[in-house]
Amino acid sequence: MGWNFFTIFIVLLFHHSNANANAKQSCNFFEGSWIEDETYPLYNSTQCPFIEHEFNCQRNGRPDQDYLKYRWQPHGCSLQRFDGGALLEKLKGKSIMFVGDSLSRNQWQSLVCLLYTSLPNTKYNATRVGDVSLFTFLDFEVDVMLDRSVYLVDVVREEKGRILKLDSIEGGKLWKGIDMLIFNTWHWWNRRGTTQPWDFIEIGGQYYKDMDRVAAFERALFTWAKWIDTNINPAKTLLFFQGISPSHYNGTNWNEPGVKTCLGQRQPISGSTYPGGLPPALTVLKKVLYTLIEKPVTLLDVTNLCLLHKDGHPSIYGLTGMDCSHWCLPGVPDIWNQILYNFVVTS
């Protein structure tokens, strides 16, 4: 069965004031603020045995819990609370795949936990083959997958070395036939030195030692958009793109000059506007998504709500070192999935 019950319009990429909007929405889920709510989080970390060490802040000794007690409140409407049973019924017999970097893994693990803790007695199977992780809810025949593809475009080893091929997506063969795809990339584009996984960039048969990283990001996104336009049938596949997930390493951006990490942050920024503004990568992403009006992709435009929740990172309670890029679970990615839930179930 296809996705004829649900049509997504590109207008969701932009604010209500966009003159090019060709559809109306009753509420923008991404404009709002964080409010205290003692009924949150949506699950307890002890209830989900699948949270990886780097995201399990409570198990790793984070002493405070105030950061868990906030609900995202859009202006002019409310999000329906996540109901894992309702979502599994809606998706019965279908497949979901997250495609991207460790922020996609953050969201994938969140969704697995939200579904599992909603129905803890349901039968499941968890496997991994290569870069693809698969969690199957057997009673509903629902596959929730993660394909690790940090650039979306290909990185291959050739005689010259490791090549980032901005015009190639051979890895896309894994995405065909999936009922719901949630893409993401950005986190790795500024990596340099020992953490950079390529030696040369290839564009149109020409090799470059380096180039402007935002320009490379844009080129790769246009390659991805061309792949979507060629390979995806919107009557079969729901398409989402996870917005740019920000980091919090510079307190000047949230009016705390001198603060260099997210360690010790205990509450979100009040209000709806982040003092430091939005990252340029988000503008690039929206520009590319706008070209896919014939293959509509819903942008999960989580950048601003994430910027406001500066207290949601693992800091020292994740991997070794300071992590102000990923998010604790339970935490912010659960809200991404709650918004995803509202798009799918309440349509």
TANORZI-V30935 format. One line per field, one symbol per residue. ss: DSSP state (H for helix, E for strand, - for the rest). phi: phi as a letter, one per 20 degrees, with the letter a starting at -180 (. if undefined). A space follows every 10 residues. Layout:
ss = ???
phi = ???
This chain:
ss = ---------H HHH------- ---------- -EEEEE---- ----HHH--- --HHH----- -----HHH-E EEEE------ ---HHHHHHH ----EEEEEE -HHHHHHHHH HHHHHHHH-- ---EEEEEE- -EEEEEE--- -EEEEEEE-- ---EEEEE-- EEEEE----H HHHH-----E EEE------- --HHH----E EEE--EEE-- --HHHHHHHH HHHHHHHHHH H------EEE EE-------- HHHH------ ---------- ---------H HHHHHHHHHH -------EEE --HHHHHH-- ----E----- --E------- -HHHHHHHHH HHHHH--
phi = .edffbdddf gffcfgfffe fdbdcfbefd drbecfbfee ffbeffecfd ffgfdefffe offecgfeec dfdffnacff ffcfffffff egndcccecr dffffgfffg fgffffffcf effbbcbbcm eddccdeffd lddddcdfbf dmfeccecgf pedeefdccf ffffefnffb dceaargefd fcmfeeecdc ddclnddcfa agffffgfff fffffffgfe ddeffdcedc cfffeedcdc fgfcmcgnfd begnfdbfff nccegfmefg ffffffgfff fefecgdeef eegfffgfef eeefledbff nddddecfcf rgfffgfffg gffeeef
